[in-house]
Amino acid sequence: METIYSGKTKDVLQEDGRTFLKFKDDMTGTDGVFDTGGNEVAGSIEGAGHEGLKVSKFFFEKIIEQGIKTHYVSSDLEENIMEVKKATVFGKGLEVITRFKAVGSFIKRYGLYAEEGQELPLYTEVTLKDDAHDDPLITKEGLDVLNILKPEEYDKIVELNRKISTIVKDELAKYGLELYDIKFEYGKLEGSDEIVLIDEVSGGNMRAYKDGEYVKPLEVSKYLGL
């Protein structure tokens, strides 16, 4: 397989016209501390890529069962590879976060007005994937004026994000976990204007809690019985 792009936690590979994501053991963080919201590689943990793929496979299949279209095709857990449909991102990439409770960057920004754990039912925001500028928030109007995302596309993505986040939240609840927030990425399938969920749906996307205690990203699969 040929590597056509190398990211922080995944590589994009191609072979015989097919596209794959290779899940790596690298994890994001800040100043060497692992953090799902980090914008740099904080280090590697053996088996991290395998854990990420296991959880992604689980949730992509659940999401597809609900009639939501994604780029997911299949997974090879032995090789830590996911086959995907080729998609084009918006601009240089967007992250769409739906929050059920206040935590993380939300508290850092709005701590004057919010308390940790405060209810934020389906509050959704969009950030640019821009490590150099700490993934800045951007408004619907900003996305439009910069020709990144049309207003109707923004509305579609926010609706999708809330729906998918609720699916993940409800699924985690079956295993005694509470979802505080989660981020997703979207793109258009090659040769189409259809917007679909892309990238991954792993413990690294979310902040999940068990009895009020934060569940580390690599431990999510344990609670799901994977």
Secondary structure, 3 states (H helix, E strand, C coil): CEEEEECCCEEEEEECCEEEEEECCEEEEECCEECCCCCEEEEECCCHHHHHHHHHHHHHHHHHHCCCCECEEEEECCCCEEEECCEEECCCCEEEEEEEECCCHHHHHHCCCCCCCCEEEEEEEEEECCHHHCCCECCHHHHHHCCCCCHHHHHHHHHHHHHHHHHHHHHHHCCCCEEEEEEEEEEEECCCCCEEEECCCCHHHEEEEECCEEECHHHHHHHHCC
